[in-house]
Amino acid sequence: QVQLVESGGDSVQAGGSLRLSCAASGYTYSINCMAWFRQAPGKEREGVAAIDTGGGSTYYADSVKGRFTISQDNAKNTVYLRMNSLKPEDTAMYYCAASTYGGSCPLLPGNPYEYNYWGQGTQVTVSS
C-alpha cells in the first residue's frame, strides 16, 4: 500500500506562484510514476505533470508547459509541483497520484485509471 498526502494549496492572484507537495509513505519503492492531476468543478480530472521516479524524466500537459515544474526529493519521498504565472483557469482541486503498474509514465493528460493511488487533494484558487 502507498499513502499520499498533498499540501500547499492556497488562494493567489493571477501571475502568482505556488508550490504543492506530495509526501508518499508505505511501499514507496514500488512506485514507478507520480503525477499531478487537477479537477475543476464540472470538468474531468486531467493530468498536468508526471515524473518517472526511477529515471527522473518529466512530462507536462500543453496547458502548463513552461509554467509548471514537477520534481522529486527521493530522500523525503516527496514530489513537488512548482506553479508559476498562475492563471484563473488553473483553479482546481489538485491531486497527487502514484502508479505501481510499472513501466514509464502514461502519456499526459493521462487517464486516472492508470494510477492506483491517490491523495485527498489540495485546493488551488487563482483570482483575476
C-alpha positions in Angstrom: 0.0 0.0 0.0 1.0 3.6 -0.7 -0.3 6.6 1.1 -0.1 10.1 -0.5 -0.7 13.4 1.3 -0.8 16.7 -0.6 -0.2 20.2 0.8 0.5 23.7 -0.4 -2.8 24.7 -2.0 -3.9 28.3 -1.5 -5.6 31.3 -3.0 -3.4 33.5 -5.1 -3.8 36.3 -7.6 -3.2 35.7 -11.3 0.5 35.8 -12.1 1.4 34.4 -8.7 3.2 31.2 -7.8 2.6 28.2 -5.5 4.4 25.0 -4.7 2.5 21.9 -4.0 4.0 19.0 -2.1 3.0 15.3 -2.1 4.5 13.1 0.6 4.5 9.4 -0.1 4.7 6.7 2.5 4.3 2.9 2.7 5.7 0.8 -0.2 7.2 3.7 -2.0 9.8 1.5 -3.6 7.0 0.1 -5.8 6.1 3.5 -7.3 7.3 3.9 -10.9 5.5 7.1 -11.8 4.0 10.0 -9.9 1.8 12.7 -11.3 -0.3 15.7 -10.5 -3.9 15.8 -11.7 -6.4 18.6 -11.4 -10.1 18.8 -11.5 -12.2 21.9 -11.8 -16.0 21.9 -11.0 -17.9 20.3 -13.8 -14.8 19.1 -15.6 -13.0 15.9 -15.9 -9.8 15.1 -14.0 -6.8 15.9 -16.1 -3.1 15.1 -15.7 -0.9 18.2 -15.8 2.6 16.8 -14.9 4.3 13.5 -14.3 7.7 12.2 -13.3 9.3 8.8 -13.8 10.5 8.1 -10.2 13.4 5.9 -11.4 14.9 7.9 -14.2 13.5 11.4 -13.4 12.0 12.1 -16.8 9.3 14.6 -16.6 6.2 15.2 -18.7 3.8 18.1 -19.0 0.4 18.8 -20.4 0.5 21.6 -23.1 -1.7 23.8 -20.9 1.0 24.1 -18.2 4.2 23.6 -20.2 6.7 26.3 -19.4 4.8 27.4 -16.2 4.7 24.3 -14.0 7.7 22.2 -12.9 7.5 18.7 -11.3 10.4 17.5 -9.2 11.1 14.9 -6.6 13.2 14.5 -3.5 13.9 10.8 -3.1 15.3 11.2 0.4 12.0 12.7 1.5 9.8 10.5 -0.7 8.2 13.8 -1.8 7.1 15.1 -5.2 6.6 18.8 -5.8 4.7 20.9 -8.3 6.0 24.4 -8.7 3.4 26.5 -10.4 4.4 29.9 -11.8 2.4 32.5 -13.8 -0.8 31.1 -12.5 -4.0 31.9 -14.4 -7.6 31.8 -13.3 -8.1 28.7 -15.4 -5.6 26.9 -13.2 -8.2 27.0 -10.4 -9.0 23.4 -9.4 -8.5 20.7 -6.8 -5.1 19.3 -7.4 -4.4 15.6 -6.7 -1.3 13.7 -6.4 -1.3 10.2 -7.9 1.1 7.3 -8.0 1.3 4.2 -10.2 2.9 0.9 -9.2 1.9 -0.7 -12.5 5.5 -0.5 -13.8 6.9 1.0 -17.0 7.2 4.6 -18.0 4.6 7.3 -17.0 1.4 7.2 -19.1 1.1 9.9 -21.7 -0.5 13.1 -20.5 -3.1 14.3 -20.0 -3.5 10.7 -19.0 -6.3 8.6 -17.7 -6.9 8.5 -13.9 -7.3 4.7 -14.2 -3.7 4.4 -15.0 -2.8 5.4 -11.4 -3.7 3.2 -8.5 -3.0 5.5 -5.5 -4.4 9.0 -4.9 -4.1 11.7 -2.3 -7.0 13.6 -0.9 -6.4 16.8 -2.9 -5.4 20.3 -2.2 -7.3 23.4 -3.5 -5.7 26.0 -5.7 -7.7 29.1 -6.4 -6.4 31.8 -8.7 -8.3 35.1 -8.9 -8.0 37.7 -11.7 
